[in-house]
Amino acid sequence: MMSNDKKSDMVERLVQIAQPGVPCTNPIVAASEALRAFEATRISVLTPNTDTVNEALADSFQAEGFEILNIEGFGQLFGKDLAGR
């Protein structure tokens, strides 16, 4: 399994190839930085996602150094399900 840092680095390299000089981040890195700004170390997470996606999300936040107290999702697979279409 590829680490979060390696995934972020790979995505950033690809973005820079396509659009040199464009700032790049991802939701886990952005959320982790915001949580650190609040000095959070233990978090609970609510998502629209399935358990499988939430497990990967929890692993990513744990790799960033956060303790996951709870993670729950609505079990949605597709964005259109969230929009009620």
Secondary structure, 3 states (H helix, E strand, C coil): CCCHHHHHHHHHHHHHHHCCCCCCCCHHHHHHHHHHHCCCCEEEEEECCCHHHHHHHHHHHHHCCCEEEEEEECCCCCHHHHHCC
